[in-house]
Amino acid sequence: MINLFEGKKVLVTGGSGMIGMALVKMLLEKQANVLVVSLDNLARVPKGADLQCLDLRHFNNCLRVCEGMDFVFHLA
């Protein structure tokens, strides 16, 4: 089976939540380069993901974190 996420840049907003943490873990197992953006406790995010505490209610922040991403999962 093809690994769609291997080596891809993946943004997960809300990656510190219940569903987000499970998704981040799966993406890391698939060898994706994961960026988690959240305002919550980032200490709960699985090791291996890049983390940013950022307010996505500001449009410029959204543009900045989405730049260059292959996939975006919006769970915030």
C-alpha positions as CSV (number, residue, x, y, z in Angstrom):
1,M,0.0,0.0,0.0
2,I,1.2,3.5,-0.8
3,N,2.2,5.7,2.1
4,L,0.6,9.0,1.1
5,F,2.2,10.9,4.0
6,E,5.8,9.8,4.0
7,G,8.1,12.9,3.8
8,K,5.1,15.3,3.4
9,K,4.6,18.5,5.4
10,V,1.4,18.1,7.4
11,L,-0.3,20.8,9.5
12,V,-2.6,19.7,12.3
13,T,-4.5,22.5,14.0
14,G,-5.8,21.4,17.4
15,G,-3.3,18.6,17.5
16,S,-3.3,18.7,21.3
17,G,-6.9,17.5,21.5
18,M,-8.2,14.0,21.8
19,I,-8.7,13.4,18.1
20,G,-5.7,15.6,17.1
21,M,-3.2,13.6,19.2
22,A,-4.3,10.3,17.7
23,L,-4.0,11.8,14.2
24,V,-0.5,13.3,15.0
25,K,0.6,9.9,16.3
26,M,-0.6,8.1,13.1
27,L,1.0,10.7,10.9
28,L,4.4,10.4,12.7
29,E,4.2,6.6,12.3
30,K,3.7,7.3,8.6
31,Q,6.9,9.4,8.6
32,A,5.2,12.7,7.9
33,N,6.8,16.0,8.9
34,V,4.1,17.2,11.3
35,L,3.5,20.7,12.6
36,V,0.9,21.1,15.4
37,V,-0.6,24.5,16.0
38,S,-2.7,25.0,19.1
39,L,-3.5,27.3,22.0
40,D,-3.8,24.4,24.4
41,N,-1.2,22.4,26.4
42,L,1.3,21.4,23.7
43,A,3.1,19.1,26.3
44,R,0.5,16.4,25.4
45,V,1.4,16.3,21.7
46,P,3.3,13.1,20.7
47,K,7.1,13.5,20.5
48,G,8.5,14.1,17.1
49,A,6.0,16.8,16.0
50,D,7.0,20.4,15.6
51,L,4.9,22.7,17.8
52,Q,3.6,26.2,17.7
53,C,1.4,28.0,20.1
54,L,-0.4,30.3,17.7
55,D,-3.8,32.1,17.5
56,L,-5.4,31.1,14.3
57,R,-8.2,33.7,14.6
58,H,-5.6,36.1,13.0
59,F,-5.6,35.6,9.3
60,N,-1.9,36.3,8.9
61,N,-1.1,33.5,11.3
62,C,-3.2,31.1,9.2
63,L,-1.4,32.1,6.0
64,R,2.0,31.7,7.6
65,V,1.4,28.2,9.0
66,C,-0.3,26.9,5.8
67,E,2.6,28.0,3.6
68,G,4.3,25.1,2.0
69,M,2.1,22.4,3.6
70,D,1.1,19.4,1.6
71,F,-1.9,18.6,3.8
72,V,-3.9,20.5,6.4
73,F,-6.1,18.9,9.0
74,H,-8.2,21.5,10.8
75,L,-9.3,20.1,14.1
76,A,-9.2,23.3,16.2
